[in-house]
Amino acid sequence: MHAQETALKDPAQQSAMFARIARHYDLINDLASLGRDRAWRRVVADELERGCQGLADRMILDVACGTGSSSRVLASRGALVTGCDVSAGMLDIARRRESERGSDKRPPIRYERCDAQRLPFDDHRFDAVTTSYGLRNMPDPVAVLAGMRRVCRPGGIIVVLDFDTPDNPAWRMLYERYRMVMLPMLGDLFGGNGDAYRYLDDSIDAWPGRVGVAMMLRETGWHDVACRTLSGAIASICRARA
């Protein structure tokens, strides 16, 4: 791991970095996912809905919730969502969007600031847990998955969404070249945060993808692990049961 990547995985450094790019974070995900980010988040909700036999009144923890994009999808299906993130800047946007949501009937989302490696929730509190694009940025993803296992009720499920590496060599080279150029360019365009965007690109390159996530899930006591690729394997979803 490069020294810069190691430094940026420090929770305090990450909080500051994500605060700087919070206003454009959803655009980053849209571009990095080739416009598939919203569809992928709906797939996460579908997986949770199947695993929980419906989301209405289910207590769901959305770890590293960022600006609340995944939390809002889950709440729209009736889930009682708690979103947590280390970045105050990200949560400021999530809370503002929650306050602006209007008069829809979905349950309100509760947002809390915390370090995902030390989740401040009681054992077995949630019916399911999830994280989208967050595990890759954790200094100790195994500790995060172990904590998510602790707060999930027995028999509950976890769903992890993150970027992955395409199996097809030509498609992998094309996508990686696109991402390598696009993300730093966005950083320079939006306020001179090119280094932060290069870190995001580097973190995707260094991430072990669905194979690594599946291994970490089993290591931390999750079972019935299953993975599926999305959009030519530029992303993947891993699901398991507590």
N, C-alpha and C positions, 0 to 999 in steps of 0.2 A: 504494500500500500504506500502511495506517495506521501511525503511529509505533509503536503498541503491537504490531501484528502483526510489524513489522520487528524489534523488540527480541526478541520471543518466538521468532523464527527463528534467533537466535544459538544455537549448539550448547550453550553452558553454560546459557543461560536455558531452553532446551528440556529439557535434562536435568533441571533442577530442577522445571520445570512438570510434566513427565510423571511424575516421582517422586511429586509431590503427589497426582496423580489415578490412580496405577497400580492401586490396589486396586479402583477402580471402572471402569477403562478398558474391560474387556470388556462391562460393562453399558452404557457409553456407545455402543459400537458396535452392540450389540443394539438399543438404542432408536433410534439415528440411522438404522439400516438397516431399521426397522420389523420387526425380528425375523428378518431374512434374512442376517445376518452369517455364521452357520455354513454356510448353504447356499452363499453366495458363495465362502467359502474352499474348499469342496469343488469348486466349479467351477474355481477356480485350480488345484487339484491335478489335476483332470481334464485341463485344458489342458496342464499340464506333463507329465503322463503320456503324452498323445498325442504331444506334441512330442519327448519323449525315447524314445518307443517302450517305455514301461515305466519305473517309478521305482525298482525294486529295484536297490540298490547304486549308484544315480546320485548324484553329489555336487551338492547343491543349496545355494546361498547365499540365505538369507532376510534381506533388508536391512530395517532398521527393524522388527525382529521383535516388538518390544513384549513382551507377556507370553507369547509363544511359541505363540499359537493356530494360526497358519498352519504353523509349524514342526512342531507335533505332528501335524497332518493329513498333512503330507508324509512324516514319519517312519513313520506308521502304514501307509504303502504301501511301506515298505522303503527309502526314500531315506536317504542319509547327509547329514544336514542340519547346516549351520552357520548359526546365527542371530546377527545382530549388531544392536546398538542403541546409541545414545548415552546412554540413561538407565539408570543403575545401579539405580534403583528398579524399573523395568520388568524388568530382567534378574534381579533378586533373586526376583521372583515367578515368572519363567520357570524359573529353576533350581530353586526350591522345588517347583514342579509336576513338574519332571522327576524330582526325587528321590522324589516321592510316587507315581510312576506305577505302582508294583507290579511284577508279574512278567510283563508282556506281552513278546512276543518282538521287538518293533520295535527298530531300531538306536537307540542313545542319541543325543541331540542335543547338539551342542557350541555353547555360547554365548560370544560375545566382545563386549566393550564397545569401540566405536570410532565415529568420525565417518564417516558414509556418504559424505561428500565426499572422504575420503582412506582408501579401503579398504586395510587392511594385508595383502592377500593377493597371492600370485604371479599373474603373467599366465596366463590360460587354465587356471586351476585347477579351475573348476566346469563341470559338464555343463549347468547351467541356473541362472538367477538369478531372483529374484522379490521383489516388495515389495507390501505391502497397507496402504493408507492412509498410507504413509510419505513418498512422493515429494512430496505436497502440502505437507508441513511443512518441506521442505529449503530453506535459503537459496538454493542454486543447484542446482535439479533437473537441469539439463543436465550439470553436473559429476558428479552422482551416476550418471546414465545412462551417461556416458562411462566412469566407473570400473567400473560393472557390465559394460559391454562389454569392458573390458580383462581382467577376471578370468574371463570366460566363454570356453570353448573355441570355436574356429571351428565354426560349424554348430550351436552350442548355442542355447537359446532364453531369452527373457525374458518374464515375465508380470507386468503391473502392474494391480493392483486399486485403485480409489479411487472416491470419490463423484463424481457427475456432475450435470448439470442436465437435468431432464425436458424433452422437446420440446413436450409438450402444455401450453399456458399455464395451463389450469385446474388440472391435476395439479401443475404446478410451483409455483403459488401456494399450493396446499393443503399440499404437502410442506414448502415453505420456511417457512410459518407454523408448522407443527408443530415443525420443527427449531429455529426461532428461539426458541420458547417453552420447549421441552423441555430443550435442552442447558444453558442458563443456570440453569434451575430445578434441574437435577441438581447443578450446581456449588454453589448455595446450600444445597441439602439435605445434600450430602456434604462438610462441612468448610469452607464458605465460599470455595470455589474458583470462584466464578461467572465471574471474569475469564478464567480458563483455558478454561472451557467456551464462553464467548462467542468467544474466539479460535478455537476449533475450528469453531464455526459460521461465523465470518467467513472462515476459511480455505477452507471449502467453497464459499462464495459467490464468492470470488476465484479459485478454481481453474478453469483452462480446460477441464477434462474430457478426454474421449477425443480431441477434435480437437487440443488442445494437446499431449497426451501423444504422439500419433502424429507430430506435427511434431518434437518433441524427440527421439523415437526415431530418426527419419530423419536429423536433424541430427548425431546422435552415432554414426552408422555402422551402425545396425541396419537390416535390410531385411525384406522380406516382412511388412510391418506390417499387422495386422488388428485390428479392434476390434469388440466386441459390448456391447450394453447389458444391464443387469440390472434387473428389478423396475420396469419403466416408466421406465428411464433415470435412476433416482436413484443408480445406480452404473454403472460400466463396467469392462470388462477389455480391455487392449491386449496383444497378443502380437506378438513379432517374433523374427527369427533373426539370430545374429551372423555 
